[in-house]
Amino acid sequence: MDRILQSGSRSHVVDVVEDSSPRVILYAHGGAMVLMSTKTHRHLTHNIMTDDHRDTNFIRCSNRLAPEHPFPAALHDIVLSFLHLIDKKDGYGYDAQNVMIMGDSAGGSLALSMMLYMRDHGLPLPGAASLLSPWVDLSMSHASWSNQKYDYLPLLTEDHPIHATKMYLGADRYPYLITHPYVSPLYAENFDDLPPILLQAGGCECLHDEIQELATKIAQSNTYVQLEIYEDMIHVFQAFPFLKASKKAMQSIGWWSMHSVNIIHKWQREVVSLKRELER
């Protein structure tokens, strides 16, 4: 079913697959901030839902797209969707810890930017995140963009008429917002105090290097991160179910959300408890 959330002058649609479970996945679709929708990603999200997530509600956020709705409209939409999920009075009333944020490509970037925004403003955070080939550096400046002979992503030159980042930010704001952490989360000052994060990337995709750098930066913080690189795979290979690597990635996502996250949370609580005892 569809739920409509008001967002400024335009509504955006959140598709809901409902059951009685207290757990929920909030999914942000990819599309370079200018393309795609929950409908184009229905096959991918369906595969995620049916792989070890049968007892979990699944909500797909259809954020506004540029250039009609430039930054920060899409970030506003994903933040609003999460807040509505955990609103005990007028929303769904989920516990924040029972929400997993998930997204692919630009949607993965939005998911990470959302967590940084929530942390920076002292707001509740989801219990975990799964990011599939997240586009975390919108400057497209990493060396792995030379993988175009293997991947399907186009490298957009500065004078390209359909430059996704310029469309997202606006030509006037593009030069000074391109490395803002809510635009390109790779450039965040730190990644402390975020929920556990699963990163998946293709070994020969154009975003490989920035995802690898992101994992390194997160590993240097107090946030738990798990990076999975799938050999010879392209951007968001999880969307191609005929690939063996796609099936393995889906299984890993299922294990992560149903088992690993609980183990990590328990371990983190024990570490905090031990530190308190040692400080006495």
Wavefront OBJ file of the C-alpha trace (Angstrom):
o trace
v 0.000 0.000 0.000
v 1.025 3.638 -0.323
v 1.328 6.225 2.426
v 1.593 9.900 1.501
v 3.869 12.106 3.588
v 3.597 15.842 3.083
v 6.869 17.505 2.152
v 6.749 21.210 1.425
v 4.680 22.027 -1.634
v 4.751 18.489 -2.975
v 3.914 15.116 -1.457
v 6.185 12.155 -1.725
v 5.075 8.553 -1.628
v 6.229 5.907 0.785
v 5.297 2.382 -0.302
v 4.596 0.097 2.627
v 4.505 -3.682 2.794
v 2.772 -4.259 6.121
v 2.625 -7.072 8.650
v 2.659 -7.204 12.438
v 6.444 -7.176 12.856
v 8.106 -4.491 15.021
v 11.149 -4.402 12.697
v 11.318 -2.267 9.580
v 13.674 -1.461 6.691
v 13.622 2.067 5.234
v 14.937 1.941 1.661
v 16.263 4.854 -0.422
v 16.501 4.159 -4.150
v 19.392 5.126 -6.402
v 19.367 7.140 -9.606
v 22.054 9.845 -9.305
v 19.619 12.123 -7.424
v 17.845 12.852 -10.730
v 16.387 9.525 -11.920
v 14.526 6.380 -10.874
v 11.777 5.762 -8.330
v 10.413 3.127 -6.001
v 8.823 1.507 -9.062
v 12.089 1.114 -10.990
v 13.607 -0.540 -7.914
v 10.664 -2.782 -7.129
v 12.387 -5.962 -8.343
v 15.504 -5.270 -6.287
v 13.585 -4.404 -3.124
v 11.318 -7.409 -3.632
v 14.369 -9.673 -3.710
v 15.670 -8.083 -0.509
v 12.287 -8.521 1.173
v 12.018 -12.194 0.292
v 15.581 -13.067 1.344
v 15.464 -13.573 5.137
v 13.278 -10.472 5.643
v 9.841 -12.074 5.581
v 9.178 -10.967 9.172
v 10.282 -7.382 8.553
v 8.217 -4.449 7.297
v 9.671 -2.730 4.245
v 9.189 0.948 3.453
v 10.454 2.526 0.224
v 11.025 6.257 0.302
v 10.304 8.028 -2.986
v 12.321 11.184 -2.476
v 11.994 14.266 -4.659
v 14.388 14.494 -7.610
v 16.585 17.220 -9.080
v 16.670 19.493 -10.971
v 13.079 20.376 -10.064
v 13.877 19.771 -6.405
v 17.586 20.418 -5.722
v 19.527 19.765 -2.519
v 18.484 19.521 0.288
v 15.014 18.314 -0.815
v 15.958 14.624 -1.088
v 17.787 14.691 2.253
v 14.774 16.383 3.821
v 12.522 13.613 2.501
v 14.572 10.717 3.881
v 14.940 12.468 7.257
v 11.196 13.125 7.349
v 10.447 9.510 6.441
v 12.636 8.203 9.270
v 11.162 10.627 11.807
v 7.654 9.611 10.740
v 8.568 5.964 11.268
v 9.634 6.549 14.880
v 6.979 9.138 15.780
v 4.996 7.554 18.624
v 2.098 10.009 18.348
v 1.375 10.679 14.681
v 3.655 8.199 12.884
v 4.209 4.445 12.877
v 5.737 4.384 16.346
v 8.697 2.096 15.653
v 11.643 2.094 18.024
v 14.580 3.741 16.247
v 16.796 0.755 17.070
v 14.391 -1.502 15.155
v 14.812 0.507 11.941
v 17.467 -0.403 9.386
v 18.271 2.229 6.758
v 19.203 0.797 3.381
v 19.936 2.242 -0.028
v 21.793 1.764 -3.294
v 24.024 4.219 -5.151
v 22.644 7.749 -4.611
v 20.154 6.239 -2.163
v 23.060 4.844 -0.156
v 24.555 8.329 -0.102
v 21.266 9.764 1.163
v 21.066 7.092 3.860
v 24.563 7.911 5.131
v 23.947 11.669 4.911
v 20.745 11.170 6.882
v 22.607 9.383 9.671
v 25.242 12.126 9.794
v 22.499 14.766 9.930
v 20.615 12.955 12.693
v 23.795 12.505 14.729
v 24.903 16.111 14.274
v 21.534 17.401 15.490
v 21.165 15.069 18.456
v 18.286 13.096 16.933
v 17.660 9.332 17.188
v 19.571 7.068 14.829
v 18.489 3.826 13.151
v 19.749 0.557 14.528
v 21.897 -0.312 11.505
v 22.560 0.446 7.840
v 23.162 -1.534 4.655
v 24.578 0.497 1.774
v 24.836 -1.041 -1.698
v 27.449 0.643 -3.920
v 26.850 4.005 -2.215
v 27.780 7.115 -4.208
v 29.550 8.977 -1.407
v 31.726 11.387 -3.404
v 29.636 13.364 -5.875
v 32.751 15.065 -7.270
v 33.513 11.824 -9.154
v 37.209 12.428 -8.585
v 38.480 8.982 -7.570
v 40.743 6.944 -9.824
v 38.296 4.044 -10.145
v 36.102 6.155 -12.421
v 38.514 4.864 -15.092
v 36.698 1.493 -14.742
v 34.139 2.615 -17.309
v 35.294 -0.057 -19.738
v 33.957 -2.596 -17.209
v 31.107 -0.685 -15.562
v 28.021 0.959 -17.057
v 28.253 4.276 -15.190
v 29.131 7.268 -17.382
v 31.787 9.751 -16.322
v 30.219 13.178 -16.692
v 32.566 15.910 -17.837
v 32.191 19.411 -16.436
v 30.493 20.623 -19.617
v 28.117 17.657 -19.925
v 24.539 18.894 -20.470
v 23.168 16.301 -18.033
v 25.607 16.619 -15.134
v 23.824 14.912 -12.228
v 25.743 16.650 -9.438
v 25.244 20.109 -10.953
v 21.558 19.348 -11.419
v 21.305 18.204 -7.798
v 23.104 21.215 -6.326
v 22.395 23.887 -8.919
v 25.162 25.392 -11.033
v 25.620 28.353 -8.678
v 26.016 26.208 -5.541
v 27.946 23.350 -7.152
v 31.506 24.695 -6.577
v 31.223 25.181 -2.816
v 28.709 22.466 -1.833
v 30.280 19.534 -3.688
v 32.279 18.385 -0.626
v 29.652 19.223 1.975
v 29.179 16.076 4.131
v 25.410 16.102 3.577
v 26.083 16.081 -0.182
v 29.212 13.905 -0.360
v 29.263 12.066 2.988
v 32.781 10.768 2.335
v 34.008 14.212 3.415
v 32.415 14.150 6.865
v 34.753 15.328 9.618
v 34.296 12.039 11.449
v 32.077 8.960 11.502
v 31.876 8.454 15.249
v 28.689 7.346 17.023
v 26.874 5.953 13.996
v 25.048 2.596 13.928
v 26.759 -0.487 12.467
v 27.205 -0.167 8.702
v 27.419 -2.853 6.012
v 29.048 -1.698 2.765
v 28.884 -3.719 -0.451
v 30.724 -2.813 -3.652
v 31.686 -4.367 -6.961
v 35.353 -5.035 -7.540
v 35.436 -3.251 -10.905
v 32.743 -0.615 -10.437
v 33.456 3.072 -10.860
v 32.693 3.801 -7.187
v 35.070 1.159 -5.840
v 37.775 3.533 -4.586
v 35.487 5.962 -2.778
v 33.659 3.114 -1.042
v 37.007 1.611 -0.014
v 38.101 5.008 1.350
v 34.800 5.382 3.185
v 35.257 2.016 4.875
v 38.784 2.997 5.939
v 37.560 6.264 7.457
v 34.688 4.599 9.304
v 37.067 1.915 10.626
v 39.139 4.685 12.206
v 36.118 5.830 14.237
v 34.142 4.082 16.982
v 31.525 2.938 14.444
v 31.457 -0.700 13.358
v 31.790 -1.204 9.606
v 31.828 -4.329 7.432
v 33.072 -3.964 3.857
v 32.332 -6.579 1.220
v 33.993 -6.315 -2.193
v 32.613 -8.711 -4.813
v 35.220 -9.621 -7.420
v 34.590 -8.521 -11.013
v 31.194 -7.045 -10.127
v 29.724 -3.789 -11.435
v 27.759 -0.981 -9.825
v 24.721 -2.205 -7.817
v 25.228 -5.736 -9.110
v 22.664 -6.838 -6.515
v 20.003 -5.674 -8.981
v 20.963 -8.485 -11.390
v 19.534 -11.640 -9.762
v 21.038 -14.011 -12.353
v 24.527 -13.290 -10.965
v 25.901 -15.668 -8.342
v 27.492 -12.702 -6.563
v 24.086 -11.027 -6.349
v 22.634 -14.038 -4.563
v 25.581 -14.130 -2.162
v 25.220 -10.411 -1.481
v 21.508 -10.818 -0.743
v 22.247 -13.651 1.658
v 24.841 -11.487 3.374
v 22.360 -8.623 3.749
v 19.850 -11.031 5.257
v 22.378 -12.429 7.734
v 23.564 -8.921 8.593
v 20.125 -7.589 9.398
v 18.739 -10.670 11.132
v 21.796 -11.826 13.091
v 25.003 -9.787 12.830
v 23.489 -6.481 13.960
v 22.075 -8.071 17.128
v 25.468 -9.588 17.932
v 27.226 -6.239 17.355
v 24.735 -4.363 19.538
v 25.168 -6.895 22.332
v 28.952 -6.653 22.075
v 28.821 -2.838 22.124
v 26.625 -2.857 25.248
v 29.055 -5.191 26.987
v 31.992 -2.941 26.064
v 30.195 0.115 27.461
v 29.308 -1.770 30.630
v 32.921 -2.924 31.079
v 34.240 0.632 30.587
v 31.876 1.924 33.263
v 33.032 -0.729 35.703
v 36.681 0.099 35.032
v 36.008 3.810 35.597
v 34.596 3.200 39.076
l 1 2 3 4 5 6 7 8 9 10 11 12 13 14 15 16 17 18 19 20 21 22 23 24 25 26 27 28 29 30 31 32 33 34 35 36 37 38 39 40 41 42 43 44 45 46 47 48 49 50 51 52 53 54 55 56 57 58 59 60 61 62 63 64 65 66 67 68 69 70 71 72 73 74 75 76 77 78 79 80 81 82 83 84 85 86 87 88 89 90 91 92 93 94 95 96 97 98 99 100 101 102 103 104 105 106 107 108 109 110 111 112 113 114 115 116 117 118 119 120 121 122 123 124 125 126 127 128 129 130 131 132 133 134 135 136 137 138 139 140 141 142 143 144 145 146 147 148 149 150 151 152 153 154 155 156 157 158 159 160 161 162 163 164 165 166 167 168 169 170 171 172 173 174 175 176 177 178 179 180 181 182 183 184 185 186 187 188 189 190 191 192 193 194 195 196 197 198 199 200 201 202 203 204 205 206 207 208 209 210 211 212 213 214 215 216 217 218 219 220 221 222 223 224 225 226 227 228 229 230 231 232 233 234 235 236 237 238 239 240 241 242 243 244 245 246 247 248 249 250 251 252 253 254 255 256 257 258 259 260 261 262 263 264 265 266 267 268 269 270 271 272 273 274 275 276 277 278 279 280
